[in-house]
């Protein structure tokens, strides 16, 4: 039970326990009665001690003092509570004792008076009880809570201990440690065994026995952490052989891998970096976190994240594991941050941000956060405002994370209208610095010439990142010699046109994964423009599949091959002419029928028709710039043309041309023995027919953008269509061109971070002077830097239309990173080391946006040797291997902190090589 504060009468009571009270020191009987009765009438105070006195003895004492005769035979003698106990060995109270019938309650002062005056029966313990508050009522807790204390290693040997309901669980733990002779260096924790046989952790040892809902007879299990950092309760039976092997292993503490649970390399990388921050790891290894666990913080995680992380650190730094399985930690993270549930790939920096915040709130020394109003500088000196901001931050946030990782920004906002300047100082936990971004972009496209004999060409073009579609055409013109005016750009997806771009559209709408085709068209043509001499028709290729029902006229159609954009002279726009034009455009991979299938005259006519059209297109006016894009709505005065239906073949008789061309009677009349394919109007998906292409005696008109499908019968396609040749393309010499990226210095990224920028429209600033939101200019400056500085390189760029990863090589120093030129706080020249940092860890990301892999370089705080952590695999590396394009998050430690830690380490153990300095010349340890 909790100790009671000593009373001045204690010494006298001890002296008279074994003999009659000293009569000369005892006041008069009436005075005794008044003192005792006054004490009994005082109100109960929570936590104070009251004592039980047997009703029989107390009544005898009352008769004695009321009689007024000291020598009366009614003298009660020593206080005797024997009737209250079940036995004279364990001195356990009898069950069901009733106040006023079996005993009376006396406050501590009255009890000590009686003991001083009359003594206590030899061998009997005082029956001390505490005042507790139950249901808002203060009462003396007569029956204490009897707990059965057992060790996890010996559940069959309980030890009985009594506790008040107001005693803390920490006292229960302390009693169990004393009972089972646990050394101060060993770490222990408590479990309670419920009625159904399950076990529940007693995490918060600062609560009372009452708040922990501990009941008499309940089993409390004390568990002692193993030497390898694990808990006995966490060891499953099926891995006992593995655990025995691990216990025999002895390696360098901290050189321990983490098993990949399935796309958890991002978590492993963040954990390895954080585990190699020396002062944070020492904080957990020396159990200083136990005194600072915050279980009542509504912003925290009830201490569970901190305890789960502590378990990982202790295992990794025990030196008894080659690798460990972070399953419990992964489960805890997913429980408190649903975005990390499951086994999807995530960002190591995002996990790191969550973990630092979670550890801070779980270890926050501020138990009740007060409201703090943020104040603007209002013309005050920076020193004063910064000190006020930091003190306000510490009033609500005070933890080992703040001590280690938090620094201070100076933020300056300037209103563009009134010139109002707002200066605030804000804390930060890490720096997210941008990388200098190239204003150029490399795009791969396929150029499709009007000449059917030329295969499509693959080109790699360098264009402005914020350019337009016209810039893409200009860049291609330099390679092909074709005027940009004769180019149309389209995104091809699944054998159809996903989008046909306008010249003024932004290149940002084109993603790197898009298949971009640039078609050469007639310079006098555009889609759907009646004012042009030529019209550009989107052409799809389809293959008929066997009929799927008894209606032989119904066919399934499947798109195949690459679509085309074909310029067609408006004065030759008829089904028959279009057939010849398309046959000519496909001539590279479509074999013409032999003379046995089609007469020579017909074949010759087709060749002449296609070549004549091609020559006309070469002689067109090159001064006019077409505008590729969606068709403008046209009108049809008399849409009486016979449409090519779902199963109809091409119309063999020519229709009337437009304007002053000869009439239908002057068109050549050629009978067709066989056609390779049929033509149909379709929608933009190429999946259904639509009436968009109309002919009459006055010409051709469009009701919407025309799309034409070339439909092949399977046998005809197999016989005349060469799929291998159709898919063929050539690579232009520019494909071998690679846009060289010059390496970037880390200092350049920091400079870019501190440059003036204008706020975006989505994030305006409310100007208190103008009384409205403004796109103010903003500048961030570094005022105070932390002991350990985390620098996040913003390699992932996200915009409305594009996402990309910047694989620029950032050159960063291993030692002596000097921030003195970036910190604007007045500096002390004698303390230059306060601005110099050494690298201690790097989180790497390999791969692209959709997939990738995270690893870690880290310097061991004890040996000074750098290691490469790739999930469960660990291997030593040299310093010249650390810098790479994969570097993503950098951890730097201030040099004065490193020297302080070295001094502390040298005072407790033999000196080791300097942390993260030159690697020691020793053999590399065996790693898996």
NORDA-V857190 format. One record per pair of residues at least 12 apart in sequence whose ideal C-beta (glycine too) atoms are under 8 Angstrom apart, sorted by the first residue. I is the first residue (numbers start at 1). GAP is how many residues later the second one is. If there is no record, write none. Layout:
i | gap
I | GAP
I | GAP
This chain:
i | gap
1 | 127
1 | 129
1 | 143
1 | 161
1 | 162
1 | 163
1 | 166
2 | 128
2 | 162
2 | 164
2 | 165
2 | 169
4 | 45
4 | 104
4 | 124
7 | 101
7 | 102
7 | 105
8 | 104
9 | 100
9 | 103
9 | 104
9 | 106
9 | 107
10 | 102
12 | 13
12 | 103
12 | 104
13 | 99
13 | 102
13 | 103
13 | 106
13 | 107
16 | 99
16 | 100
16 | 102
16 | 103
17 | 98
17 | 102
17 | 103
17 | 105
18 | 101
18 | 104
19 | 100
20 | 58
20 | 99
21 | 95
21 | 96
21 | 97
21 | 98
23 | 47
25 | 91
25 | 92
26 | 91
27 | 90
29 | 35
29 | 36
29 | 37
29 | 38
29 | 39
29 | 41
30 | 35
30 | 38
32 | 33
32 | 81
32 | 85
33 | 29
33 | 32
33 | 33
35 | 75
35 | 78
36 | 70
36 | 74
36 | 77
36 | 78
39 | 67
39 | 68
39 | 70
39 | 71
39 | 74
40 | 64
40 | 65
40 | 66
40 | 67
40 | 70
42 | 65
43 | 95
44 | 87
44 | 94
44 | 95
44 | 96
45 | 86
45 | 93
46 | 85
46 | 86
46 | 87
46 | 92
46 | 120
47 | 83
47 | 84
47 | 119
48 | 59
48 | 60
48 | 82
48 | 83
49 | 58
49 | 59
49 | 79
49 | 80
49 | 81
49 | 82
50 | 55
50 | 56
50 | 57
50 | 58
50 | 61
50 | 78
50 | 79
50 | 80
50 | 81
50 | 90
51 | 54
51 | 55
51 | 56
51 | 57
51 | 60
51 | 75
51 | 76
51 | 77
51 | 78
52 | 29
52 | 32
52 | 41
52 | 51
52 | 52
52 | 53
52 | 75
52 | 77
52 | 90
53 | 26
53 | 28
53 | 50
53 | 51
53 | 52
53 | 53
53 | 58
53 | 61
54 | 25
54 | 26
54 | 27
54 | 28
54 | 29
54 | 30
54 | 48
54 | 49
55 | 45
55 | 46
55 | 47
55 | 48
55 | 49
56 | 27
57 | 19
57 | 22
57 | 23
57 | 24
58 | 45
58 | 46
60 | 14
60 | 16
61 | 15
61 | 53
61 | 57
64 | 12
76 | 42
77 | 41
78 | 40
78 | 41
78 | 42
78 | 43
78 | 44
79 | 35
79 | 36
79 | 39
79 | 40
79 | 41
79 | 42
79 | 45
80 | 41
80 | 44
81 | 22
81 | 40
81 | 43
81 | 46
82 | 39
82 | 42
83 | 19
84 | 13
84 | 18
84 | 19
84 | 43
85 | 39
88 | 35
91 | 33
91 | 34
93 | 34
93 | 49
93 | 50
97 | 45
99 | 43
105 | 24
105 | 35
111 | 15
129 | 12
129 | 13
129 | 15
129 | 35
130 | 34
130 | 35
130 | 36
130 | 37
131 | 35
132 | 32
132 | 33
132 | 34
132 | 78
134 | 31
134 | 76
141 | 23
141 | 24
141 | 25
143 | 73
144 | 18
144 | 19
144 | 20
144 | 21
145 | 17
145 | 18
145 | 19
145 | 20
145 | 64
145 | 69
145 | 70
145 | 71
146 | 14
146 | 15
146 | 16
146 | 17
146 | 70
146 | 71
147 | 13
147 | 14
147 | 15
147 | 16
147 | 25
147 | 67
147 | 69
147 | 71
147 | 72
147 | 73
148 | 12
148 | 69
148 | 70
148 | 71
148 | 72
149 | 12
149 | 23
149 | 26
149 | 27
149 | 30
149 | 31
149 | 71
149 | 73
150 | 69
150 | 70
150 | 71
150 | 72
151 | 29
151 | 70
151 | 71
151 | 72
151 | 73
152 | 39
152 | 69
152 | 70
152 | 71
152 | 72
152 | 80
152 | 81
153 | 71
153 | 79
155 | 66
158 | 61
159 | 17
159 | 20
159 | 21
161 | 14
161 | 15
161 | 18
163 | 12
163 | 46
163 | 51
164 | 45
165 | 43
165 | 44
165 | 45
166 | 42
166 | 43
166 | 44
167 | 41
167 | 42
168 | 37
168 | 38
168 | 39
168 | 40
168 | 41
169 | 21
169 | 33
169 | 35
169 | 36
169 | 37
169 | 38
169 | 39
169 | 40
169 | 43
169 | 45
170 | 35
170 | 36
172 | 18
172 | 33
172 | 37
172 | 42
172 | 48
173 | 15
173 | 16
173 | 17
173 | 32
173 | 49
176 | 12
176 | 14
176 | 44
176 | 46
177 | 45
180 | 42
182 | 40
182 | 42
186 | 38
186 | 39
187 | 37
187 | 38
187 | 100
187 | 103
188 | 34
188 | 35
188 | 36
188 | 37
189 | 12
189 | 13
189 | 33
189 | 34
189 | 36
189 | 42
190 | 12
190 | 15
190 | 30
190 | 31
190 | 32
190 | 33
191 | 29
191 | 30
191 | 32
191 | 42
192 | 20
192 | 22
192 | 26
192 | 27
192 | 28
192 | 29
193 | 25
193 | 26
193 | 27
193 | 28
199 | 22
199 | 34
202 | 18
203 | 90
203 | 92
203 | 99
203 | 100
203 | 101
203 | 104
204 | 89
204 | 91
204 | 99
206 | 89
207 | 88
225 | 89
227 | 20
227 | 91
227 | 93
228 | 18
228 | 19
228 | 87
228 | 90
228 | 92
228 | 93
229 | 82
229 | 84
229 | 85
229 | 86
229 | 87
229 | 88
229 | 89
229 | 91
229 | 92
230 | 13
230 | 81
230 | 85
231 | 80
234 | 77
234 | 94
246 | 74
246 | 75
246 | 76
247 | 73
249 | 71
249 | 72
249 | 73
250 | 69
250 | 70
251 | 68
251 | 69
251 | 71
251 | 674
251 | 675
252 | 67
252 | 608
252 | 610
252 | 611
252 | 613
252 | 673
253 | 63
253 | 64
253 | 65
253 | 66
253 | 609
254 | 21
254 | 22
254 | 27
254 | 62
254 | 63
254 | 606
254 | 607
254 | 608
255 | 605
255 | 612
255 | 619
255 | 670
255 | 672
256 | 59
256 | 60
256 | 61
256 | 65
256 | 66
256 | 67
256 | 68
256 | 618
257 | 65
257 | 66
257 | 67
257 | 612
257 | 613
257 | 614
257 | 615
257 | 616
257 | 617
257 | 670
257 | 671
258 | 13
258 | 14
258 | 58
258 | 65
258 | 66
258 | 67
258 | 68
258 | 611
258 | 613
258 | 614
259 | 64
259 | 65
259 | 66
259 | 67
259 | 612
259 | 613
260 | 611
260 | 612
261 | 64
261 | 65
261 | 66
261 | 69
261 | 82
262 | 81
263 | 80
263 | 81
263 | 82
263 | 83
264 | 62
264 | 66
264 | 79
265 | 588
265 | 589
265 | 590
265 | 606
266 | 79
266 | 80
266 | 81
266 | 82
266 | 85
266 | 588
267 | 59
267 | 62
267 | 63
267 | 66
267 | 73
267 | 79
267 | 81
267 | 84
268 | 58
268 | 586
268 | 588
268 | 601
268 | 603
269 | 79
269 | 574
269 | 575
269 | 585
269 | 586
269 | 587
269 | 600
270 | 78
270 | 79
270 | 81
270 | 82
270 | 85
270 | 573
270 | 619
271 | 41
271 | 55
271 | 58
271 | 84
272 | 569
272 | 584
272 | 586
272 | 597
273 | 79
273 | 568
273 | 569
273 | 570
273 | 583
273 | 585
273 | 616
273 | 618
274 | 78
274 | 81
274 | 82
275 | 37
275 | 38
275 | 41
275 | 42
275 | 583
276 | 564
276 | 565
276 | 582
276 | 583
276 | 584
276 | 585
276 | 615
277 | 127
277 | 511
277 | 563
277 | 564
277 | 614
277 | 616
278 | 562
278 | 583
278 | 615
278 | 620
278 | 623
278 | 637
279 | 121
279 | 125
279 | 508
279 | 509
279 | 618
279 | 622
280 | 120
280 | 121
280 | 124
280 | 508
281 | 32
281 | 36
281 | 580
282 | 619
283 | 117
284 | 25
284 | 26
284 | 29
284 | 30
285 | 28
285 | 29
285 | 32
288 | 112
289 | 17
289 | 21
289 | 74
289 | 111
292 | 71
292 | 72
292 | 73
292 | 107
292 | 108
293 | 13
293 | 14
293 | 69
293 | 70
294 | 67
294 | 68
294 | 69
294 | 70
294 | 71
294 | 73
296 | 71
297 | 64
297 | 65
297 | 67
297 | 70
299 | 62
300 | 58
300 | 61
300 | 62
300 | 64
301 | 31
301 | 35
301 | 57
301 | 60
301 | 61
302 | 60
303 | 59
304 | 28
304 | 31
304 | 32
304 | 58
305 | 27
305 | 28
305 | 31
305 | 50
305 | 53
305 | 54
305 | 57
306 | 52
306 | 53
306 | 56
306 | 57
308 | 20
308 | 21
308 | 24
309 | 20
309 | 46
309 | 50
311 | 17
311 | 18
312 | 12
312 | 14
312 | 17
322 | 550
322 | 552
322 | 605
322 | 606
323 | 549
323 | 551
323 | 605
333 | 18
333 | 21
333 | 22
336 | 22
337 | 17
337 | 21
340 | 14
345 | 506
345 | 507
347 | 449
348 | 495
348 | 497
348 | 506
348 | 540
348 | 541
349 | 81
349 | 83
349 | 443
349 | 494
349 | 539
349 | 540
352 | 78
352 | 438
352 | 491
352 | 537
353 | 76
353 | 77
356 | 45
356 | 49
356 | 73
356 | 74
357 | 72
359 | 40
359 | 41
359 | 42
360 | 37
360 | 39
360 | 41
360 | 42
361 | 38
363 | 36
363 | 37
363 | 38
364 | 33
364 | 34
364 | 35
365 | 33
365 | 34
366 | 29
366 | 30
366 | 31
366 | 32
369 | 26
369 | 27
370 | 25
370 | 26
372 | 20
372 | 23
372 | 24
374 | 15
374 | 18
374 | 50
375 | 13
376 | 46
376 | 47
376 | 48
377 | 45
377 | 46
377 | 47
382 | 28
382 | 41
382 | 43
382 | 401
382 | 442
382 | 443
383 | 442
383 | 443
385 | 38
385 | 39
385 | 40
386 | 22
386 | 24
386 | 39
386 | 397
386 | 398
386 | 439
389 | 19
389 | 35
389 | 36
389 | 37
389 | 38
390 | 18
390 | 35
390 | 37
390 | 394
393 | 13
393 | 34
397 | 30
401 | 28
402 | 25
403 | 384
404 | 382
404 | 383
404 | 384
405 | 24
405 | 25
405 | 381
405 | 382
405 | 383
405 | 384
405 | 385
406 | 21
406 | 22
406 | 23
406 | 380
407 | 20
407 | 21
407 | 375
407 | 376
407 | 377
407 | 378
407 | 379
407 | 382
408 | 17
408 | 18
408 | 19
408 | 20
408 | 375
408 | 376
409 | 16
409 | 17
409 | 18
409 | 19
409 | 371
409 | 372
409 | 373
409 | 374
410 | 13
410 | 14
410 | 15
410 | 370
410 | 371
410 | 372
410 | 373
410 | 414
411 | 12
411 | 13
411 | 14
411 | 15
411 | 367
411 | 368
411 | 369
412 | 366
412 | 367
412 | 368
412 | 369
413 | 352
413 | 363
413 | 364
413 | 365
414 | 362
414 | 363
415 | 350
415 | 352
415 | 354
415 | 355
415 | 359
415 | 361
416 | 358
416 | 359
416 | 360
416 | 361
417 | 350
417 | 353
417 | 357
418 | 349
418 | 351
418 | 352
420 | 347
420 | 348
420 | 349
420 | 350
422 | 343
422 | 346
425 | 358
429 | 361
430 | 359
430 | 360
430 | 361
430 | 362
430 | 459
431 | 319
431 | 322
431 | 358
431 | 359
431 | 360
431 | 361
432 | 321
432 | 360
432 | 362
433 | 316
433 | 317
433 | 319
433 | 320
433 | 358
433 | 359
433 | 360
433 | 361
434 | 315
434 | 318
434 | 319
434 | 360
435 | 309
435 | 314
435 | 317
435 | 358
435 | 359
435 | 360
435 | 371
435 | 373
435 | 375
436 | 308
436 | 312
436 | 313
436 | 316
436 | 372
437 | 28
437 | 360
437 | 369
438 | 27
438 | 301
438 | 303
439 | 25
439 | 26
439 | 27
440 | 22
440 | 23
440 | 24
440 | 25
440 | 299
441 | 21
441 | 22
441 | 23
441 | 24
441 | 26
441 | 66
442 | 18
442 | 19
442 | 20
442 | 297
443 | 17
443 | 18
443 | 20
443 | 29
443 | 64
443 | 67
443 | 69
443 | 73
444 | 14
444 | 15
444 | 16
444 | 17
444 | 72
444 | 291
445 | 13
445 | 14
445 | 16
445 | 27
445 | 31
445 | 44
445 | 71
445 | 72
445 | 73
446 | 12
446 | 13
446 | 69
446 | 70
446 | 71
446 | 72
446 | 283
447 | 12
447 | 29
447 | 32
447 | 33
447 | 35
447 | 70
447 | 71
447 | 73
447 | 285
448 | 69
448 | 70
448 | 71
448 | 72
448 | 114
448 | 116
448 | 117
449 | 31
449 | 33
449 | 71
450 | 70
450 | 71
450 | 72
450 | 117
450 | 135
450 | 164
450 | 167
451 | 163
452 | 132
452 | 133
452 | 134
452 | 135
452 | 136
453 | 134
453 | 135
454 | 134
455 | 133
455 | 273
455 | 274
455 | 275
456 | 61
456 | 106
456 | 272
456 | 273
456 | 274
457 | 23
457 | 272
457 | 273
457 | 274
457 | 275
458 | 271
458 | 272
458 | 273
458 | 274
458 | 277
459 | 17
459 | 20
459 | 21
459 | 273
459 | 275
459 | 276
460 | 272
460 | 274
460 | 275
460 | 276
460 | 277
461 | 14
461 | 15
461 | 18
461 | 273
462 | 13
462 | 275
462 | 277
463 | 12
463 | 44
464 | 43
465 | 42
465 | 43
466 | 40
466 | 41
466 | 42
467 | 39
467 | 40
468 | 35
468 | 36
468 | 37
468 | 38
468 | 39
469 | 20
469 | 32
469 | 33
469 | 34
469 | 35
469 | 36
469 | 37
469 | 38
470 | 14
470 | 33
470 | 34
471 | 36
472 | 17
472 | 35
472 | 44
472 | 46
473 | 14
473 | 16
473 | 30
473 | 45
476 | 42
479 | 253
479 | 255
482 | 38
483 | 40
483 | 139
485 | 38
485 | 137
485 | 139
485 | 140
485 | 141
486 | 34
486 | 35
486 | 36
486 | 37
486 | 136
486 | 140
487 | 31
487 | 32
487 | 33
487 | 34
488 | 12
488 | 30
488 | 31
488 | 33
488 | 48
488 | 77
488 | 138
488 | 140
489 | 12
489 | 27
489 | 28
489 | 29
489 | 139
490 | 26
490 | 27
490 | 28
490 | 29
490 | 73
490 | 75
491 | 19
491 | 23
491 | 24
491 | 25
491 | 26
492 | 23
492 | 24
492 | 25
492 | 70
492 | 71
493 | 21
493 | 22
494 | 65
495 | 45
495 | 46
495 | 64
495 | 65
495 | 66
495 | 67
495 | 68
495 | 191
496 | 44
496 | 63
496 | 67
496 | 188
496 | 189
496 | 190
497 | 41
497 | 66
497 | 187
498 | 16
500 | 27
500 | 38
500 | 65
500 | 128
500 | 129
500 | 130
501 | 127
501 | 128
502 | 125
502 | 126
502 | 127
503 | 122
503 | 124
503 | 125
506 | 295
508 | 291
508 | 292
508 | 293
508 | 294
509 | 292
510 | 291
511 | 290
511 | 291
511 | 292
512 | 290
512 | 292
517 | 45
519 | 45
519 | 46
521 | 13
521 | 15
521 | 44
521 | 46
521 | 105
521 | 107
522 | 12
522 | 14
522 | 45
522 | 95
522 | 98
523 | 97
523 | 98
523 | 99
523 | 101
523 | 103
524 | 96
524 | 97
524 | 100
524 | 102
525 | 42
525 | 43
525 | 101
526 | 100
526 | 101
526 | 102
526 | 103
527 | 101
527 | 102
527 | 103
527 | 104
527 | 178
527 | 179
528 | 102
528 | 103
528 | 104
528 | 106
528 | 174
528 | 177
528 | 178
529 | 97
529 | 98
529 | 102
529 | 103
530 | 102
530 | 104
530 | 171
530 | 172
532 | 38
532 | 94
533 | 36
533 | 37
533 | 38
533 | 87
534 | 33
534 | 34
534 | 35
534 | 36
534 | 83
534 | 86
535 | 32
535 | 33
535 | 35
535 | 38
535 | 171
536 | 29
536 | 30
536 | 31
536 | 32
536 | 90
536 | 92
537 | 28
537 | 29
537 | 31
537 | 41
537 | 169
537 | 170
537 | 171
538 | 25
538 | 26
538 | 27
538 | 146
538 | 167
538 | 168
538 | 169
538 | 170
539 | 24
539 | 25
539 | 26
539 | 27
539 | 43
539 | 168
539 | 169
539 | 170
539 | 171
540 | 19
540 | 23
540 | 142
540 | 146
540 | 167
540 | 168
540 | 169
540 | 170
541 | 18
541 | 19
541 | 20
541 | 21
541 | 22
541 | 168
541 | 169
541 | 171
542 | 15
542 | 16
542 | 17
542 | 18
542 | 144
542 | 167
542 | 168
542 | 169
542 | 170
543 | 14
543 | 15
543 | 17
543 | 168
543 | 169
543 | 171
543 | 174
544 | 12
544 | 13
544 | 167
544 | 168
544 | 169
544 | 170
545 | 12
545 | 13
545 | 169
553 | 93
553 | 94
554 | 92
555 | 91
555 | 92
557 | 130
557 | 152
557 | 154
559 | 127
561 | 162
561 | 165
561 | 166
562 | 164
562 | 165
563 | 123
564 | 21
566 | 15
566 | 16
566 | 19
567 | 50
568 | 13
568 | 45
569 | 44
569 | 47
569 | 48
570 | 88
570 | 129
570 | 130
571 | 86
571 | 87
571 | 88
571 | 90
572 | 41
572 | 85
573 | 84
573 | 85
573 | 122
573 | 127
574 | 80
574 | 81
574 | 83
574 | 93
574 | 121
574 | 126
575 | 69
575 | 75
575 | 76
575 | 80
575 | 104
575 | 120
576 | 74
576 | 75
576 | 76
576 | 77
576 | 78
576 | 79
576 | 91
577 | 32
577 | 77
578 | 101
578 | 130
579 | 71
579 | 96
579 | 100
580 | 25
580 | 26
580 | 29
580 | 30
581 | 28
581 | 29
581 | 32
582 | 97
582 | 128
583 | 23
583 | 27
583 | 93
584 | 22
584 | 23
584 | 25
584 | 26
584 | 27
584 | 29
584 | 30
585 | 25
586 | 124
587 | 23
588 | 137
588 | 138
589 | 132
589 | 133
589 | 134
589 | 136
589 | 137
589 | 139
590 | 86
590 | 130
590 | 131
590 | 132
591 | 128
591 | 129
591 | 130
591 | 131
592 | 14
592 | 128
593 | 81
593 | 83
593 | 127
597 | 76
597 | 77
598 | 74
598 | 75
598 | 76
599 | 74
601 | 69
602 | 68
602 | 70
602 | 71
605 | 63
605 | 65
630 | 75
631 | 71
631 | 73
631 | 74
631 | 75
633 | 69
633 | 70
633 | 71
634 | 67
634 | 68
634 | 69
635 | 66
635 | 68
636 | 58
636 | 60
636 | 65
636 | 67
637 | 59
637 | 61
637 | 64
638 | 58
638 | 59
638 | 60
639 | 52
639 | 55
639 | 57
639 | 62
639 | 64
640 | 56
641 | 14
641 | 53
641 | 54
641 | 55
643 | 38
643 | 46
643 | 48
643 | 50
644 | 34
644 | 35
644 | 36
644 | 37
645 | 35
645 | 44
646 | 34
646 | 43
648 | 30
649 | 26
649 | 29
650 | 25
650 | 28
650 | 29
652 | 18
652 | 19
652 | 20
653 | 14
653 | 16
654 | 13
654 | 14
654 | 15
655 | 12
655 | 40
656 | 39
656 | 40
656 | 41
656 | 42
656 | 43
657 | 42
658 | 40
658 | 41
658 | 42
659 | 40
663 | 34
664 | 33
676 | 36
676 | 40
676 | 44
677 | 33
677 | 34
677 | 35
677 | 36
677 | 39
678 | 32
678 | 33
679 | 29
679 | 30
679 | 31
679 | 32
680 | 28
680 | 29
680 | 31
681 | 12
681 | 25
681 | 26
681 | 27
681 | 28
682 | 25
682 | 26
682 | 27
683 | 24
684 | 21
684 | 23
686 | 21
686 | 23
690 | 14
691 | 12
692 | 12
692 | 13
692 | 14
692 | 15
693 | 13
693 | 15
741 | 66
741 | 67
741 | 68
743 | 65
743 | 66
743 | 67
743 | 68
744 | 64
744 | 65
744 | 66
744 | 67
745 | 65
745 | 66
745 | 67
746 | 45
746 | 64
746 | 65
746 | 66
746 | 67
746 | 71
746 | 144
749 | 42
749 | 44
749 | 61
750 | 41
750 | 69
750 | 72
751 | 71
753 | 27
754 | 25
754 | 26
754 | 27
754 | 28
754 | 68
755 | 24
756 | 21
756 | 22
756 | 23
757 | 20
757 | 21
757 | 22
758 | 17
758 | 18
758 | 19
758 | 20
759 | 16
759 | 17
759 | 18
759 | 19
760 | 15
761 | 14
764 | 12
765 | 13
781 | 41
781 | 43
782 | 37
782 | 40
782 | 41
782 | 42
783 | 40
783 | 41
783 | 42
784 | 39
784 | 41
785 | 34
785 | 38
785 | 49
785 | 50
785 | 109
786 | 108
787 | 106
787 | 107
787 | 110
788 | 52
788 | 103
788 | 104
788 | 105
788 | 106
788 | 109
789 | 30
789 | 48
789 | 102
789 | 103
789 | 104
789 | 105
790 | 99
790 | 100
790 | 101
790 | 102
791 | 98
791 | 99
791 | 100
791 | 101
792 | 96
792 | 97
792 | 98
793 | 17
793 | 94
793 | 95
793 | 96
793 | 97
794 | 12
795 | 12
795 | 13
795 | 50
795 | 93
796 | 53
803 | 46
804 | 45
805 | 40
805 | 43
805 | 44
807 | 78
808 | 77
809 | 74
809 | 75
809 | 76
810 | 75
810 | 77
811 | 72
812 | 27
812 | 71
812 | 75
812 | 78
813 | 26
814 | 24
814 | 25
814 | 65
814 | 68
814 | 102
815 | 23
815 | 24
815 | 101
815 | 102
816 | 20
816 | 21
816 | 22
816 | 79
817 | 19
817 | 20
817 | 21
817 | 22
817 | 75
818 | 17
818 | 18
819 | 16
819 | 17
819 | 18
820 | 12
820 | 15
820 | 16
823 | 12
831 | 65
833 | 61
833 | 62
833 | 63
833 | 66
834 | 60
834 | 62
836 | 58
836 | 59
837 | 55
837 | 56
837 | 57
837 | 58
838 | 54
838 | 55
838 | 57
838 | 60
838 | 78
838 | 79
839 | 20
839 | 43
839 | 51
839 | 52
839 | 53
839 | 77
840 | 18
840 | 19
840 | 21
840 | 51
840 | 52
840 | 53
840 | 75
840 | 76
841 | 15
841 | 16
841 | 17
841 | 18
841 | 49
841 | 50
842 | 14
842 | 15
842 | 16
842 | 40
842 | 45
842 | 46
842 | 47
842 | 48
842 | 49
843 | 12
843 | 13
843 | 45
843 | 46
844 | 12
844 | 13
844 | 40
844 | 42
844 | 43
844 | 44
845 | 41
845 | 43
846 | 40
854 | 34
855 | 13
855 | 14
855 | 15
855 | 16
855 | 31
856 | 12
856 | 13
857 | 12
857 | 20
857 | 24
857 | 25
859 | 56
859 | 57
861 | 40
861 | 54
861 | 55
862 | 43
862 | 50
862 | 53
863 | 49
863 | 50
863 | 57
864 | 48
864 | 49
864 | 50
864 | 51
864 | 52
864 | 53
864 | 54
864 | 55
864 | 56
865 | 54
865 | 55
865 | 57
866 | 12
866 | 13
866 | 15
866 | 16
866 | 50
866 | 53
868 | 13
872 | 56
873 | 54
873 | 55
874 | 53
874 | 54
875 | 49
875 | 52
876 | 43
876 | 48
876 | 49
876 | 51
878 | 41
879 | 40
893 | 23
898 | 16
898 | 17
898 | 18
901 | 14
902 | 12
902 | 13
